[in-house]
Every structure is written in structure tokens, then in C-alpha cells.
């Protein structure tokens, strides 16, 4: 007769409803035992030390289970027991099989074990990735911060993320990533930066090319990003481009190539890769 | 994940000897070891589909082996209980997927393989490439993404007589995801088309088609092989036309 199991899930906050699989009750030949998940999340992931301790108490209470048909929620309202499932035929030890094959495992790589979220890429990194993807990165330089310009304030007109120097035009470009947590702060910062550079250029009568301030918007799925960027940057930017829109993107990429080429940059030949 | 690696779970079910001979890599798929298929059948991560006819299963099979041969990013696959009424097509578990959205186009890294998907769809006449049939998984570094092509069950190749009647037509009005980076996918699609032309000469193709038909009980193996061969010989032409079609939509 096949062994049966029921998943044991811990619900640290019943109002949120997050379930964490922490083990399974196993029944085979009338014997009931607990299969423990080889890995469970730490306190930081489930709401703190007390929540974590409760989870351990639940596991401890089930360590010698009296019955397989224990009603869900009887041990604790935060301990749910799932429906009966069959262990596949041919499995030797059901408990060992569950612990090795089904229950949550400790991630193998160290970076996957961290409880603190990794840093997300900077805005300019995401923006440059866009240029790489669309094969114009050879024309785009990073960090426009010419030493010839005076520094009136350390935070004013520090640098522009990306630029394309041409014969007659200088494209000064800032990426706008719609899904960044500080999206509105980003827009304000870009606005100030563009306005500061405009003022510097006016005072210094430079550069020799016509500067064109462009914000290019990667919505990331936040459809209002373009509208908000256009509103905030209406005075500061010459152009706000939605690069998720194929038509706008094509024109933008063509302009980069045209301006970059005019400045003597030949880019790279699109050689076929075989 | 590589075949036979620790990442794969040896599934607990029996597989047919025919399937073993046809596609050895089918054996190391990561399948949630539960007897309740339906629990994970529709979550987009892994699929088990019980079919009422063999046509979709045949379309999945041909799409799978040809996709592999052309370099398209198709997951491992298997058939559960082949030859039985409750047979099901299994697509390997792809961890951490999301569905296609146009704003992801800037960050897909496996563009050549992704392009091969277009060639595959053109050749097997698969009109069903909506956004849920393209999975994206996190790449090596954020914001990079890897694309996967799943589900060729609606391809005309599953209906050998209709497939032959289509001759060299490609889906002219495919139900295709919007915002695909077609321009970036073109080199991969063209390379896969050239690969398809080479594969026509391979004796393995006829063996694969015959094996797939045998698995699903399809009698028209010769018709299917003949139609598929003809289209693969003309793959360059088909793919160019399909790039036009998809480019106009995306």
C-alpha cells in the first residue's frame, strides 16, 4: 500500500495569508511520522523572532504525531494541514523521499541564501543595458562631466548619465525607470540636473555643439511613467521618449546613430554571427 | 540546468520504451512529485495537459524535437502514459517565470534562441504565440531575462493532412505577443532557418517524425514527413515571410 502525506504549512500572519511549507505528515503501514523541511526561512522573512519561534514550536509539537488525520488548525490556527496525497509507488522511505525531493531545500548558492534583498541595478545601468540591447552602445558614452565646466555646487550639474557627441549636436540623456521605488525623486533629480546644465552652458557659452536634453523612459510596466515624466520634465528636457513604444524607440535609436556618426564614431558593423 | 544534473528530479513515473528511444533527454525533467496533476497544471510554471485528441500531442512533440534541433528555447518535455486515454504532455518545470510583456524586450539576453522560436513557428505553422506562451526567467544579473518558448499544441503540424494542404503558407494572422524585439530576433531566426535546411538531409528527421506519430497513434507519418520536409527545405523563404508578418504586428 502506498504511503500518504499531508503538507504542514505555517501561516505567520493569517490576515496576509502567506503559507510556508515546513514539513509533512507521513503515513505508511499505520505508522505516522513527520518529515521536516530541510530548509525554512529565517526570522527576517516571516515577521520576526517570535513568529519564527512559533514555527519551531509547531514543528516540535508534530515531531511525534499521534494521528495522520489531525484536523487542520487544531494544533494552532497558524498550522495548516493539507489534503492527503499519495507518495509515488516505488519510493522506499516516504519520509526521506519527501525531505529530499518535495519539501523546501536550502538554496545551493550562498547568494541565494541571503535574507536581505540584493541591490537592484542603478538607473544608469538599466539605461545602458537598453543601448546595448539595441546595438547603439558604441555611440553612447557614460557620464557626461567635462572638467571645463565649473562646479558651483557639488550636487548641481554633477553629471549626465549618457551622452552622444556629434558634429553639431550633443545628446545628453537620462534614463527614467518607471518601476523604481523612488521614481518621483528620480524625475525631480533629472529635472534639476538638466536645468543646472542648461544654466551652466548659458553662462559658459559651451559646448560648441547644440545640447539636446533627452529623458528616455523605460516604463517597466508602469504605464503612467511616461505621463509623469513628461509633466515633471516639461521645462527641463527637450524631449521625453517612451522607448517601450516601437515607433518612438526607432526614431530615438536612429537619432543616436546619426548624431554619433556625425561626430566621427562609426559604431560597429553588424557582422553576422554564425 | 543540464541533463542529469542534481537540479533535475528523476520523476517517479514510468515512461514508454518508445519515448526513451525517441528523446532520451525526456527522462530528466523536474516534475513536482505529486499525484494531483491539476494543482500545478495551470500555473504557468509547469503544465500537464490531458488531451482529448492526439493532434495537439503530435504538435507538441514535433514542436519539441524540431525546436531543440533549431536551437529554440524550449523546455524539456515528456509524455505521461503514452498510448493511453489519459496520456498527458508534460513540459518541464521552469522556475521563477513571468509571462511576456513588451517592456521586457530591452532585457532579453538569449536573442538568437528567441529568434529561432520564430523560425520554428513559421515551419510548423504555429499561430499561437501569445504572451502566455513565452516565459521569461531572471538571467545572470538583473535586469537580464531569458526567454522560453512553450506550447506548440495548436500548430497545424499536428494535423498532417491540413499541414500538407497549407503547403508553404505561414500563419498570416498569428495570435502573437505584442512588442517582440523582432529586429533583434531576425539573425537567430535566419540562422535557425538555415539549420532547418540542413536538417532535411538528416535521416534523423524521418526517424523523429515516425517516432512522434507512433507515440500518438497517428497513421499519416509519410504525409507529415513529406510536408515538413518540403517546408524545411524552403525554411529561409518561410522565415523571411514570417518575419514580415510578425514585424508588422509587433
Contacts between the chains, C-beta under 8 A, distances in Angstrom:
chain1	res1	chain2	res2	distance
A	83	B	36	7.9
A	85	B	34	5.6
A	85	B	35	5.7
A	85	B	36	6.1
A	86	B	35	4.5
A	88	B	12	3.3
A	88	B	13	7.1
A	88	B	33	6.1
A	88	B	35	7.1
A	89	B	12	7.4
A	90	B	12	6.3
A	91	B	12	6.7
A	97	B	33	7.8
A	101	B	9	5.6
A	101	B	33	5.5
A	102	B	32	7.6
A	102	B	33	5.7
A	102	B	34	7.7
A	118	B	142	7.7
A	120	B	142	6.1
A	121	B	141	7.5
A	121	B	142	5.4
A	121	B	143	6.0
A	126	B	143	5.7
A	129	B	106	6.7
A	129	B	107	6.4
A	129	B	143	6.3
A	129	B	144	7.6
A	130	B	106	4.7
A	133	B	105	7.8
A	133	B	106	4.9
A	133	B	107	6.8
A	133	B	108	7.8
A	133	B	181	7.5
A	133	B	184	6.9
A	134	B	106	7.3
A	134	B	184	7.3
A	135	B	184	7.8
A	218	B	103	6.8
A	218	B	106	6.5
A	219	B	103	5.3
A	220	B	103	5.8
A	221	B	101	6.0
A	221	B	103	5.4
A	243	B	106	7.2
A	244	B	102	5.9
A	244	B	103	4.7
A	244	B	105	7.8
A	244	B	179	7.3
A	246	B	179	7.1
A	246	B	250	7.2
A	272	B	187	6.4
A	273	B	112	7.5
A	273	B	187	6.7
A	273	B	191	7.9
A	274	B	191	7.1
